[in-house]
Amino acid sequence: MTTFKEIRGTDVLSLSSDPSNPEVGQIWYNNSIGVLKGYQNIGGAWASGGNMATARNSLAGCGTQTAGLAFGGYAPSSATEEYDGSAWTAGGNLGTARGYFAGCGIQTAGLGIGGYTATTATSNLTEEYDGSTWTGGGNLATGRNTVGAAGTQTAAFAAGGSIGFPTNTAATEEYDGTSWTGGGNLAQARQQPAGAGTQTVGLVFGGLNAGTALANTEEYDGSAWTAGGNLNTARRALAGSGIQTSALGFGGIPGTGISSATEQYNGTSWTNTTSMATARRNLAGAGTQTLALGFGGYTTAATNATEEFTNPTIVTRTITTSTT
């Protein structure tokens, strides 16, 4: 029988209390309570964050887990809120209230793209945020809503989207901080996808076409899209975060109902990880694969709830044994 010492090169310590700074994989015996314990990576986990002041769905978001940005929403809203890792505070309002649109960038240099306004369902407007105020940027060549986008305020892409019910587009446009120019078309026209990555190493996944939720992923190299691995759960109106080789997809609408499913992408394939606490659709996301933020969306009504994803989550766990 192999012993722990043969595997790890150390004996199992017998301690009167749990160590204050254990190593991942360390095992010890707590002799004061007669329990064998270990310090283990249990994968990603979602935890509650601070609520937004304004409940909304079909909003846009960007930034990081500790410096996030939420803006717009439906019915067309202009409200902006900034997240500091625990609480949301009011930021400057969008110049044009809108929902069903996309965001990218960071809290102090954000971008809002396209969307559904009070006057048009397929806006071509772009707005830029400087941490306090939104100003108009260059217009998209093709007005659209529910577009997939990612990148920075000065180097972004916008791909797919609805150009008027029921027609979707495969067109991609690239932003240089001033104007949009045409990029390579998606292989699959779609609306309501999620986006991640950068303008030259981008990712679009999920979405809707011809009434069917999509599972397929496409990867962008700055000029052309190529096929990536399929999501395990086909869905639309989901959120994403991270980069092309380390992305996170969460929430959305599968064939029916609302999903809480969370998946991680490694540049080749998607794997399931811990689901969100609350299933939701038309939510916004921000951050990375390991430190992500999901906020707003629709459950049975528009919600102001925020969830924070952390991976890895490392905890002390009791180890049970069996002789059978």
Order of alpha helices (4+ residues) and beta strands (2+ residues): alpha-beta-beta-beta-beta-beta-beta-beta-beta-beta-beta-beta-beta-beta-beta-beta-beta-beta-beta-beta-beta-beta-beta-beta-beta-beta-beta-beta-beta-beta-beta-beta-beta
